[in-house]
Amino acid sequence: MTPEPTPSLAAATTDSDLYIGLMSGTSLDGVDAVLARLPANPEQASPELLAHIHLPFSAELRAALLLLQAPAPDEIQQEALAGNRLANLYATAAAQVLAQAQLSANMVRAVGSHGQTIRHRPELGYTRQIQNPALLAELCGIDVIADFRSRDIAAGGQGAPLVPAFHQALFASSKETRVVVNIGGISNISILGPEQVIGFDTGPGNVFLDTWIGQQHGLPYDADGSWADSGAVNPDLLQALLSEPFLALPPPKSTGRDLFHGPWLQQRLVPFASVPAADVQATLAALTATTIADAIHRHAPEASAVYACGGGVFNRCLMRLLEQALQRDGKALSLHTTTDMGIAPMQVEALAFAWLAQQFCERRPGNLPAVTGARGPRILGALYPR
C-alpha cells in the first residue's frame, strides 16, 4: 500500500510552532539564520530563540551579487545561477541552526526566506529579491515562504520596510513611543507609538562605509569603525551628501542600491578630491548618523528611547555619532541596542522573517499600510511546499 503523504506543515496549527528565518541584506556580507519557537498568539508570549548562525558570502558570490545590482550582460542567467548558489547557502544555514538546536527538519513548520535584493523600484511597480525557493524547499525538506515584498507593491505600497510590523508585535509599548533603527546596508526606522506605527528607510546605513574602505583598503568593512574614528568629519562634504532629495521626502518611502551606489558617491566626492580618505570615511559615518537622527527628530519628537540593531551597531564611531546626533534642544534621547529588549542586534531581521512566515501560515497580514502606503493589510509571501 502506498503511504499517505505527510500533510504540509504550512497547514498545521498548534499553540506554538518552530520557524526558521533567513535574511541576507543590502550589506552583502552573508546570511543570518535563526530557529525560533513562535507562539500562536504573540500577545500572550514572546518568541523563544533556539539557535542563530551567520554564514558569510564568499568573495565570488558577493562579487556576483554586486554585479547584479546594475544592468550587465547575460544577467538573466547570472541571476539564476546566483539564486541557486544562495539557495544552497540558505539550506546550509538552515541545517546548521537545526543541528545547533539538535532538532530535525520535520519539526519545523516553515522557513521564511527574504532573498537577496538586487533591484527595488516600487515607483515602477516591481522589486526583485533573488533566490531559488523551490530549490531551497527541496534541499531543506521544509515548506518555504518567500517573495514577501511583491504583494504589498501590488497593493500600491513600497514593499519595504517590512520589519515595522514585527517590531510592533515584539517591541511596542502601550505607555511610550519607542524607535527601533536597523542599520544594515540601508538604514530604516520603526516608530512604535502607543496608538500608531510608522516606518521608512532613512537613507544609507553601512553601504558607503563598506564601499569606501573597500576602494581605499580592499577591506569588506570598517571593523569597529576604527578607520572612521581616525578621521575628522568634513562639514562641507557632509552638507553636499545631505542634499540628496530622497532624504527630504516624506514617508512612506524606501530605497536601496538602486539610488545609493558607488557612482552616486563618486559624483559627490569630485569637488572634495583633497579631503583625506579617513576624513571621507568619518563623514560617511556622520551621514548615516545624521540622516537617522534627523528622521527621528522630525517624525518621533515624543520618543523616549532608540533601540538599534543590524551590523551598524558594531561600528563604535557610527554609534557615538548617532548618540550625539540624537541630542537636540536640550533633550537627551537615550540610545540602546535591541539586546536591552531581549533580542541580539544580528538576530532581529532574521527573526522578523520567521515571524512573517508564521503570519503567512496563519493567513494574517504581514504589512502595515501606514508604513508602506499599501491600500490595505495584505498576506505577504508565496508558498513553496517541501
Backbone hydrogen bonds, N-H to C=O, Kabsch-Sander energy under -0.5 kcal/mol:
donor,donor_aa,acceptor,acceptor_aa,energy
11,A,8,S,-1.7
12,A,9,L,-1.4
17,D,38,L,-1.9
18,L,107,M,-0.6
19,Y,36,A,-2.7
20,I,110,A,-2.0
21,G,34,V,-2.1
22,L,112,G,-2.9
23,M,32,D,-2.3
24,S,115,G,-0.6
28,L,25,G,-1.8
31,V,55,L,-2.7
32,D,23,M,-2.8
33,A,53,I,-2.6
34,V,21,G,-2.1
35,L,51,A,-2.3
36,A,19,Y,-2.8
37,R,48,E,-2.8
38,L,17,D,-2.9
38,L,36,A,-0.7
40,A,15,D,-3.2
44,Q,41,N,-2.0
45,A,41,N,-0.8
48,E,37,R,-2.6
49,L,47,P,-0.6
50,L,35,L,-3.0
50,L,48,E,-0.5
51,A,35,L,-1.5
53,I,33,A,-2.2
55,L,31,V,-2.6
57,F,29,D,-1.7
62,R,58,S,-2.6
63,A,59,A,-2.1
64,A,60,E,-2.1
65,L,61,L,-2.4
66,L,62,R,-2.5
67,L,63,A,-2.2
68,L,64,A,-1.2
69,Q,66,L,-1.5
70,A,67,L,-1.1
75,E,72,A,-1.1
78,Q,74,D,-2.2
79,E,75,E,-2.6
80,A,76,I,-2.0
81,L,77,Q,-2.6
82,A,78,Q,-2.2
83,G,79,E,-2.5
84,N,80,A,-1.9
85,R,81,L,-2.0
86,L,82,A,-2.5
87,A,83,G,-2.3
88,N,84,N,-2.0
89,L,85,R,-2.1
90,Y,86,L,-3.4
91,A,87,A,-2.4
92,T,88,N,-1.9
93,A,89,L,-2.4
94,A,90,Y,-2.6
95,A,91,A,-2.5
96,Q,92,T,-2.1
97,V,93,A,-2.0
98,L,94,A,-1.9
99,A,95,A,-2.3
100,Q,96,Q,-2.4
101,A,97,V,-1.8
102,Q,98,L,-0.7
102,Q,99,A,-0.6
103,L,98,L,-2.5
107,M,104,S,-1.7
108,V,105,A,-1.9
109,R,18,L,-2.6
110,A,18,L,-0.8
111,V,143,D,-2.7
112,G,20,I,-3.2
113,S,111,V,-0.6
113,S,145,I,-2.6
114,H,22,L,-1.9
114,H,112,G,-0.5
116,Q,130,I,-2.5
117,T,115,G,-0.6
118,I,128,R,-2.6
119,R,128,R,-1.4
121,R,126,Y,-1.8
124,L,121,R,-1.8
125,G,122,P,-1.1
126,Y,121,R,-1.8
128,R,119,R,-3.0
130,I,116,Q,-2.6
130,I,128,R,-0.6
132,N,83,G,-0.6
136,L,132,N,-2.4
137,A,133,P,-2.4
138,E,134,A,-1.9
139,L,135,L,-2.6
140,C,136,L,-2.7
141,G,137,A,-2.3
142,I,137,A,-0.5
144,V,384,Y,-2.4
145,I,111,V,-3.5
146,A,144,V,-0.5
146,A,382,A,-2.2
153,I,149,R,-1.8
154,A,150,S,-2.6
155,A,151,R,-1.1
156,G,153,I,-2.0
157,G,152,D,-2.7
158,Q,372,T,-1.5
165,A,162,L,-0.9
166,F,162,L,-0.6
167,H,163,V,-2.9
168,Q,164,P,-2.6
169,A,165,A,-1.9
170,L,166,F,-2.1
171,F,167,H,-3.4
172,A,167,H,-0.7
172,A,168,Q,-1.1
173,S,176,E,-0.5
178,R,176,E,-0.6
178,R,192,L,-2.1
179,V,305,A,-2.0
180,V,190,S,-2.4
181,V,179,V,-0.5
181,V,307,Y,-2.5
182,N,180,V,-0.5
182,N,188,N,-2.8
183,I,181,V,-0.6
183,I,309,C,-2.8
184,G,182,N,-0.8
184,G,186,I,-1.5
187,S,203,G,-2.8
188,N,182,N,-1.9
189,I,200,F,-2.4
190,S,180,V,-2.6
191,I,198,I,-3.6
192,L,178,R,-3.4
192,L,190,S,-0.8
193,G,191,I,-1.1
193,G,196,Q,-2.2
198,I,191,I,-1.7
200,F,189,I,-1.5
201,D,253,K,-1.8
202,T,187,S,-2.3
203,G,187,S,-1.1
205,G,185,G,-2.8
206,N,184,G,-2.8
207,V,185,G,-2.0
210,D,206,N,-2.9
211,T,207,V,-2.0
212,W,208,F,-2.8
213,I,209,L,-1.7
214,G,210,D,-1.8
215,Q,211,T,-2.2
216,Q,212,W,-2.4
217,H,213,I,-2.6
218,G,213,I,-0.6
218,G,214,G,-1.2
219,L,213,I,-1.2
223,A,221,Y,-1.1
225,G,222,D,-2.2
226,S,223,A,-2.0
229,D,225,G,-2.3
230,S,226,S,-0.9
230,S,227,W,-0.6
231,G,228,A,-1.3
238,L,234,N,-2.5
239,Q,235,P,-2.2
240,A,236,D,-1.9
241,L,237,L,-2.3
242,L,238,L,-2.3
243,S,239,Q,-0.5
243,S,240,A,-0.8
244,E,241,L,-1.2
247,L,244,E,-1.3
248,A,245,P,-1.4
249,L,245,P,-0.6
249,L,246,F,-1.3
259,L,256,G,-1.4
260,F,256,G,-2.4
261,H,259,L,-1.5
265,L,261,H,-1.6
266,Q,262,G,-2.7
267,Q,263,P,-2.4
268,R,264,W,-1.3
269,L,265,L,-1.4
270,V,266,Q,-0.8
270,V,267,Q,-0.6
272,F,269,L,-1.7
273,A,270,V,-1.0
275,V,272,F,-1.7
280,V,276,P,-1.9
281,Q,277,A,-2.0
282,A,278,A,-2.2
283,T,279,D,-2.3
284,L,280,V,-2.3
285,A,281,Q,-1.9
286,A,282,A,-1.9
287,L,283,T,-2.1
288,T,284,L,-1.9
289,A,285,A,-2.4
290,T,286,A,-3.1
291,T,287,L,-2.4
292,I,288,T,-1.9
293,A,289,A,-2.5
294,D,290,T,-3.0
295,A,291,T,-1.7
296,I,292,I,-2.0
297,H,293,A,-2.9
298,R,294,D,-2.3
299,H,295,A,-2.3
300,A,296,I,-2.6
303,A,300,A,-1.9
304,S,177,T,-2.8
305,A,177,T,-0.7
306,V,334,S,-2.5
307,Y,179,V,-3.1
308,A,336,H,-2.4
309,C,181,V,-2.4
310,G,345,P,-1.4
312,G,183,I,-2.6
313,V,310,G,-1.6
314,F,311,G,-1.8
315,N,312,G,-1.7
316,R,224,D,-0.8
316,R,314,F,-1.0
317,C,224,D,-0.7
319,M,315,N,-2.5
320,R,316,R,-2.2
321,L,317,C,-2.4
322,L,318,L,-2.5
323,E,319,M,-2.5
324,Q,320,R,-2.1
325,A,321,L,-2.5
326,L,322,L,-1.7
327,Q,324,Q,-1.3
328,R,326,L,-0.7
328,R,331,K,-1.2
331,K,328,R,-2.1
333,L,331,K,-0.9
334,S,304,S,-0.7
334,S,332,A,-0.7
336,H,306,V,-2.9
338,T,308,A,-2.1
340,D,337,T,-1.8
341,M,338,T,-1.8
342,G,339,T,-1.8
343,I,338,T,-1.9
347,Q,344,A,-2.1
348,V,344,A,-0.7
351,L,347,Q,-2.2
352,A,348,V,-1.9
353,F,349,E,-1.5
354,A,350,A,-1.4
355,W,351,L,-2.3
356,L,352,A,-2.3
357,A,353,F,-1.6
358,Q,354,A,-1.9
359,Q,355,W,-2.5
360,F,356,L,-2.0
361,C,357,A,-2.5
362,E,358,Q,-2.4
363,R,360,F,-1.6
364,R,359,Q,-3.5
366,G,378,R,-2.3
367,N,378,R,-0.9
371,V,368,L,-2.0
372,T,368,L,-2.2
373,G,369,P,-2.3
375,R,155,A,-2.5
380,L,378,R,-0.5
381,G,147,D,-0.7
382,A,146,A,-2.1
384,Y,144,V,-2.9
